[in-house]
Amino acid sequence: MNLKQHTLKGSISFEGHGLHTGKKVKMTVEPADANFGYKFQRVDLDDQPIIPADADLVTDTQRGTTLEKKGVKVCTTEHILAALYGMQVDNALIKIDNEEIPIMDGSAAQFVEQIEKIGLEEQDADREFFEFDENQPFECLEKGVEMLAIPYEDFRITVMVDYNSEVLGTQHASMYEIGEFQKEISPCRTFVFLKELEFLAKQGLIKGGEVDNAIVLVERENVPQEEIDALAKLLGKEDETYKVKGRTLNNIKLKFINEPARHKLLDIIGDLALVGKPIKGHILAARPGHSGNTSFAKIIKNLMKEQAKKGKKFDLDKEPLYNINDIERMLPHRYPFLLVDKIMEITDDGIVGVKNITMNEPQFTGHFPGNPVMPGVLQIEAMAQVGGIFALSKVEDPEYYSTYFMKIDNVKFKQKVIPGDTVVFDLKLLSPMRRGLVNMGGTAYVNGKPVMQAEMLAQVIKDKA
């Protein structure tokens, strides 16, 4: 059945410091209308501008993802976006009173905890997925990044992290489906190598970094305490006690043996949220980073635009599941009111049927002379017959049953249907079948483009012995 969009049941708020700016920030995530997506709002500025979570607005990927619109920035967006995406929140307004998202503990766990606590509200709009038609590779030789998306029925990610580091080694992490995000991925913290800290500090970054919000990996043994103290002073943390114990600063314990790789997976989820739609696909990534993630997100956005131009694809060359003779054994309709020519597929919650429009059909005599147009009511009837076949396919001895309309809702006609067109009806259950009631929603396509859509309620009744 069609999955509905969701938003939060209420607002959730967080206070903390930006990882790189070190500035204190308050963030409130609020519910938003269907089809709103994710948007950030800078409430500290006079006109409170809104910056959409859009891959095309990425302006900086140095140790985090920065979005910018008309000179207004929002920085380090990846963790809150990963939390929303991973918890399957489709629409949210993220208000912040400074330019950087609070780092919290360096993971998405605290965001996820509050999302779960407030709960989700179902919205009256279907969730639209982006699905890959074919394999889509991406490579950045300069950074050693390789990514590949392949068609898959769910959202799956596999990550390989290899920085030629003795302490990190080569790590792998996988998320087989989005339901694993909360427990397996969201608690994983950002990490940095000790040798990078001096460079990052001199670049004006990690001003809000602490051992409480990042894992500092130590690659060398026996690092002099004087060197650690000098780094602390450079970072403005001379009052803190930092010591090298084992292979992490202050002996920070990893939550998972491959926590760094899992955090890279978390970052990919947050950066791919900038695509604008939930994804169905298996994403494989080697040595990923924000630059590669967001570049890949832009490629996916372009694929979405190309798919929209081409329209939805149906394989009409394969052998149909039901031909016209099979359909006549199921439906009582006959000429001139049998309006389904073949059924291409039936699943647990949906059906795809086909109607070929020809000039020989009697309605074109008067609708209209010199301008033949398929009447909208007949398009609805054809769709209803496809839905009827779905319902009858779920009962024994379907020839003893009939389906009757009870209600039609949300009918829209998008373009006219004329002789020569092949109309493909794609229907899905809107709710489980109960007591003979069948509630389906569907779209009719010609050449992959929607021409009509409707929601229908019918009842299946045994009226023959």
N, C-alpha and C positions, 0 to 999 in steps of 0.2 A: 504494500500500500504506500501511497505517497507520504513522505515524511514532512511534517510541518516545521516552519521556522519557530525559533524560540528566542525569548529575551528574558531578562532578569525579572523576578517578581517585585523587586524593590531595589533601592540604591545601596551600594556598599562603598565604604571609604577607607583610605589608607593614608598614613603619614610616614615620612622617612626622608632620606637624602638621596640625591642623584649620585650614581656611582662615579661619574666623571666630573660633574660640576661641583659636587659636594654640597649643593644648595638644598635647603629644607624645602620640601614640597608636600602638598596635600593633593590627593587624587580621589575623585569620586566617580564611580562607574554607575551610570543610570540606565534604566530600561529605555528602549527606543522602538519606534514603530516598525512594522514589517517592511522588509526591503531597504531598511536604513543602512545596514551594514555596520562597520566600525568607523567611528569618527572621533577625533580628539578636539577638545576645545580649550583654548588658553584663556581661562577666566581672569587671569591677572592683567590682561591687556584691556584697553578702553573699549574696543569694539568686540571683544571676546570672539576672535576669529576661530573658524572651524577648519581643521586639516583632516581630510579623509585619509583613512589607512589604505593608501594606494601605492603600488610599486613604482608608478611613474613619478611619484613625489619624493623618492629617495634621493638625498643629496650627499650623504656621508655614511660610510660603513666602517669607520675606524673604531674597532672595539665595541660596536653597537650600531643599530640602525636608526638613522635620523631622517625624519620627514620634514619637508619645508614647502610652504605655499605663501607666495607674496611676501617673502622675507620673514615669515613667522615659522619657528622651528618647534618640533617636539622630538626629544632624543631618547634613545634606548627603549624603543617601543616593543621589542621582541618578546619580553617575558609576559607582559599583560595580554598581548595579542595571542600568544601561545595558550595562556590560561583560558581565554574566551573561546578560542577555536577548539582546544582540547576538551572543554566541557560542553561543547556544541551549543554555545550561545551565538546566535546569528546576528543579532542587532544590539548595539550598545553605544552610548555616548560616554566618552571618557574625558572628564573635566580635570584639568590640572592648573595649579596656580603658580607654576614655574615652567621652565623649558624641558625638564628631564623627569621621566617616570621614576618613582622611588625604587631603589634597588632591593629593599627589604632584606631577605637573607641570601640574595643572589640566585634564587630559583623562582619558580612560579607557584610554590606550594601555598603561600599565604593568600595569594589571589584566589587559588582554587578552593581553599578552605572556606572563604567567605562566599564564593559563588555557590558552593554546595549548601552552605547554611541558609542563604536567602532563597534559593530554589529558582526554578525556571518556569516560565509561563508560555504555554503554547499559543501560537499566533495563527490568524486565519490567512495563511499564505504558505504555499508549498516551498520546501527547501530545494533550490536549484543547484545541482552539482555540475562541476566541470569534469568531463570524462575524456581520457586520452583515446584517440582513434588508433594511434600507432605509437611506436617507441619514439621518445623525444630525448636526444642526448644534449649535453652541455659540457664544455670543457674550457678551462682557463689555464693555458700552459704556464703563464707567468707565475700563478699562485699554486699550481699543481692540483687544481680542483677539477674533479670529474663528477658529473651528475647524470642520472638517467631516469626518465619516467617511463613506465610501461603500463599498458592497460591492466586494470585490476578492479575487482568489484567493490573494494573498500579503500580506505586511506591507510597505506602501509609505508613505513620508512625503514630503511636499513642504512646504517652509517658506519664508515670506517674512518678512524682517526689515526693518523701516523705523522708525527712531527719529527721523526728521526731522533726521538728523545729516549734516553735510557730509563728515566723514571716513568714516563708515560707508556712507552712501548707502543705496540700497534693494538688499538682497542676497537671493538665492534659493539654496536648496539642496534636493537631492532624493536619496532613497535608494530605488531601484526594487525592491530585494528585500533581505532580511536578510543575505544573503551579502556585501553590499557594506560592511557595518558595520565590519569589522576594518580595512580599508585606507583607506576613504574618510571615515569618521566618527570612529572611536575616537581618532585622534591630535589632534583639534581641541580647543583649549584655551578655558577660560572667558575672558571679557573684561569690561572695565569702562572707563568714560570717566574721564579725569583729573578732570573737574569733579565727579564723584561721590565721589571719595576722601575729601574732608573730611567730607561728610555721613556716609558709612559709618563712618569712624573715630569720629566723635562718637556714633554709635549703638552703639558697642562691637563692631563687626564688623571683618572682614578683618585680625584680629590676626596671622594666619599668612600674609597675602598677601605675595608677592614677585614680582619681574619674571620669576622662573623658573617661577611657577605661574599666571600670569595675563597676558593681553595688556592693557596700559593704552593706550587710544586717546586721542590728543591732538587736540582739535578746533580749538584756536587756534594760530596761528603766533606765534613770538617770545614764548613764555611765560617770564617772568623767572626766573632761576635761584633768586632769593630765595624765590619762591613755591614752587618745587619743594623747596627745603631745608626750608621751613616745614611742608610736607606730610609730608616724611620724618620730621621731629621729632614731629609729631602722631601718626604711625603707629609711633613708637618705632624708626625705622630711620635715625636720624641718622648712624650709622656707615657706612651704605651710600652708594654713589655713584649718584645718580639724575640723569639729564640728559635733556632733551627733544631728540631727534634725529628729524627727520622727523615722522611722525604717530603714532609709538608711543614710549612711554617707553623710553629706552636703545636705541632703534632695533631693537626686537624684530622679527624677520622672520616674516611669516605663512607657515604651511605650505601654505595654499591662499588664493587671492585672496578667497574667500568663507568663510574659516575661522570668523568669528563666526556666520554663518548655519548652518554645519555643526555648530557647538557647540550652538546652539539645538535643532537636530534631535536631537543626542545627549541633551540634557536631556529632550526629549519622550519618547524611548525609555525613559529611566530612570524618569520619572514615570508613564508608562503601564504599566510593569512592576508597579505597585501594583494593577493590575486583578486580578491573580491567575491569569490565563491568557494564553498567547500569542495575539495578535490576527491575524486575517486581515481586512484592510481597507486602504483608501487614506486616510491622514490628511492633510488639508490644513490648514495653520496660518498665520495672519497675525499678526505681532507677539506670538508666544507668550512665556510666562513660567511660572514654577513655579505660580503661583496658578491661571492658566488651565489648565495641563496637569493639575494634580491635581483641579480641579473637573470637567474633562472625564472623568478617570479614574473619578470617583464616578458620573457619569452612565452610563458604560459598565458599571460594576458593577451599577447598577440595571437596565440593559437585560439583563444576564446573568440576573438574578433573574426578570425578566419572561419571558424566553425559556424558562427552566427550568419555569416554571409552564405555559406554553403547550405545551411539548414540541417535538420536532423536526418540521419542516414537510416534507411531500412533496406534490408536485403530482400528484394522482391523476385530475385532470380532463383532462389532455392525452392525446393519442393514444398508446397503449402501443407500445413498440418491438416486442414480440411479443404477439400475442393467443393465445387457447387453441388455435387451429388450428396456429399456428406452433409452440407448445410441444409439441403432440402429435407433430409431425414430428421433434422433437429428442429427446424423452424416450420411453422404452419404457413408462412407467407408464400405467395406465388405471384407470377407476373400479373399486373405491373408493379407489385409492391414488395418483391423480394430484392432488397437493396444491398446485399453482401455477396461478393463473388468468391472470396477465399479468405481463409484464416491462416495467418503466417505462423503465429505462435501463441501459446497459452502458458502462463506461469501460475504460481500459487496466488498471485494478487493482481494479475493483469492479462491483457489480450491485445493482439494486433490483428486487425482485419482490413480488407481491401475492397473498394468499390470502384469499378471502371465506369466512367461516364461516357455514354455514347449518344450521338444525335438521334438514334432510333427510339429513344425513350419518349413516351407519350406526353410528358409534362412540357417538353420543348415546343410542342405545337402552339401552346398559348403563353409560354413563359420564357422568352417573349419572342414574337415573330421578328426575325432578322437580328435578334440579340439573345440567343439562348443562354439562360442562366439557371443553374440548379437551385430550386427553391430551398430556402433555409430550413423550412419544416421537414423537407425530405432529407436534408443533411442530418438533422437531429434524429429522424427516424432510422436512417442508416446506422448512425452511431448507436442508437438504442438496440438495434438488431445485433450488432457486434457484442454489446454488453449482455444481451439475452443469450447469445451462444456461450459466453463465458459462464453465466449462471447455470445454463442447462448442462454444461460440461461437468458440473460438480454433482449432478444427481444421477441415479440409476434410471434407465429407461427414459431418457429425456423426451422421447416422442410423446409421452403421456402428459407432459407439462407445457404450460404457456407462461410467458412473462407479460406483466401489465404495468404500464406507467403509473406512478403515484405522484411524482414531483419532478420538475425540471428547474434548475437554478443556474445562475451565473452564465447564461448563454451569451457568447460574443461571436460575431462574424467579422473576420479580419480582411478577407478579400473574396471576390466572387469565384465560383466554381463553374466551369464551362465544359461542353463536350470535348473529349480528348484528354481530359484530366484523369489521373489516377489518384484517388483519395485514400490515404492510409489513416485509419482510426487507431489511436493508441490510448487505451483505457487502463486505469488502475483503480483498485478498491480504495475507497475513502474510509471505510470502516469494515470490520469483519462481517461476513454474512451470518445473519441470525434470523431464525424463524421465517426463512424464505425471503427476507428483505435483502436487496442488493443495492448498495450505494456506491456508485462509480463516478469518477471524474475523468475526462478525456480531452484530447486535442485531435483535430483532423488536420492532416498535412497534405499539401500538393507540392511535389518537388522539394520536399524537406521544409517547406515554409508553412507555418500555421495558417489555416483558413477559417477554422471554427473551433470553439471550445465550449464545454458544457459540463454540468454535474447533474446526475440523474439518480432517482430512486425508483426502483421497480420491485414487484413482488412476484416470486415464482410460485405458481399454483398448479397442483395436479388436477386437471379437469377432464381427463380421459381415462378410460378403464382399459 
